[in-house]
Amino acid sequence: MTATVSLLIALAFLLVADYFPLALVFTIVALLLFQRERRRRRRGPG
């Protein structure tokens, strides 16, 4: 049972390590798009 639990923890860690860069890139892209949209809105008629 303990071996199974440690195996599941290792698998979860590998999954997190595998998908963390993807989430980080997604967050950066979303922030960049949000900044660009805000800048465009400021330049527009206001």
Distance bins in CASP14 RR format, pairs under 12 A and 6 or more apart:
PFRMAT RR
TARGET T0000
AUTHOR 0000-0000-0000
RMODE 2
METHOD distances of the structure
MODEL  1
1 7 0 0 0 0 0 1 0 0 0 0 0
1 8 0 0 0 0 0 1 0 0 0 0 0
2 8 0 0 0 0 0 1 0 0 0 0 0
2 9 0 0 0 0 0 1 0 0 0 0 0
3 9 0 0 0 0 0 1 0 0 0 0 0
3 10 0 0 0 0 0 1 0 0 0 0 0
4 10 0 0 0 0 0 1 0 0 0 0 0
4 11 0 0 0 0 0 1 0 0 0 0 0
5 11 0 0 0 0 0 1 0 0 0 0 0
5 12 0 0 0 0 0 1 0 0 0 0 0
6 12 0 0 0 0 0 1 0 0 0 0 0
6 13 0 0 0 0 0 1 0 0 0 0 0
7 13 0 0 0 0 0 1 0 0 0 0 0
7 14 0 0 0 0 0 1 0 0 0 0 0
8 14 0 0 0 0 0 1 0 0 0 0 0
8 15 0 0 0 0 0 1 0 0 0 0 0
9 15 0 0 0 0 0 1 0 0 0 0 0
9 16 0 0 0 0 0 1 0 0 0 0 0
10 16 0 0 0 0 0 1 0 0 0 0 0
10 17 0 0 0 0 0 1 0 0 0 0 0
11 17 0 0 0 0 0 1 0 0 0 0 0
11 18 0 0 0 0 0 1 0 0 0 0 0
12 18 0 0 0 0 0 1 0 0 0 0 0
12 19 0 0 0 0 0 1 0 0 0 0 0
13 19 0 0 0 0 0 1 0 0 0 0 0
13 20 0 0 0 0 0 1 0 0 0 0 0
14 20 0 0 0 0 0 1 0 0 0 0 0
15 22 0 0 0 0 0 1 0 0 0 0 0
15 23 0 0 0 0 0 1 0 0 0 0 0
16 22 0 0 0 0 0 1 0 0 0 0 0
16 23 0 0 0 0 1 0 0 0 0 0 0
16 24 0 0 0 0 0 1 0 0 0 0 0
17 23 0 0 0 0 0 1 0 0 0 0 0
17 24 0 0 0 0 0 1 0 0 0 0 0
19 25 0 0 0 0 0 1 0 0 0 0 0
19 26 0 0 0 0 1 0 0 0 0 0 0
20 26 0 0 0 0 0 1 0 0 0 0 0
20 27 0 0 0 0 0 1 0 0 0 0 0
21 27 0 0 0 0 0 1 0 0 0 0 0
21 28 0 0 0 0 0 1 0 0 0 0 0
22 28 0 0 0 0 0 1 0 0 0 0 0
22 29 0 0 0 0 0 1 0 0 0 0 0
23 29 0 0 0 0 0 1 0 0 0 0 0
23 30 0 0 0 0 0 1 0 0 0 0 0
24 30 0 0 0 0 0 1 0 0 0 0 0
24 31 0 0 0 0 0 1 0 0 0 0 0
25 31 0 0 0 0 0 1 0 0 0 0 0
25 32 0 0 0 0 0 1 0 0 0 0 0
26 32 0 0 0 0 0 1 0 0 0 0 0
26 33 0 0 0 0 0 1 0 0 0 0 0
27 33 0 0 0 0 0 1 0 0 0 0 0
27 34 0 0 0 0 0 1 0 0 0 0 0
28 34 0 0 0 0 0 1 0 0 0 0 0
28 35 0 0 0 0 0 1 0 0 0 0 0
29 35 0 0 0 0 0 1 0 0 0 0 0
29 36 0 0 0 0 0 1 0 0 0 0 0
30 36 0 0 0 0 0 1 0 0 0 0 0
30 37 0 0 0 0 0 1 0 0 0 0 0
31 37 0 0 0 0 0 1 0 0 0 0 0
31 38 0 0 0 0 0 1 0 0 0 0 0
32 38 0 0 0 0 0 1 0 0 0 0 0
32 39 0 0 0 0 0 1 0 0 0 0 0
33 39 0 0 0 0 0 1 0 0 0 0 0
33 40 0 0 0 0 0 1 0 0 0 0 0
34 40 0 0 0 0 0 1 0 0 0 0 0
34 41 0 0 0 0 0 1 0 0 0 0 0
35 41 0 0 0 0 0 1 0 0 0 0 0
35 42 0 0 0 0 0 1 0 0 0 0 0
36 42 0 0 0 0 0 1 0 0 0 0 0
36 43 0 0 0 0 0 1 0 0 0 0 0
37 43 0 0 0 0 0 1 0 0 0 0 0
37 44 0 0 0 0 0 1 0 0 0 0 0
38 44 0 0 0 0 0 1 0 0 0 0 0
40 46 0 0 0 0 0 1 0 0 0 0 0
END
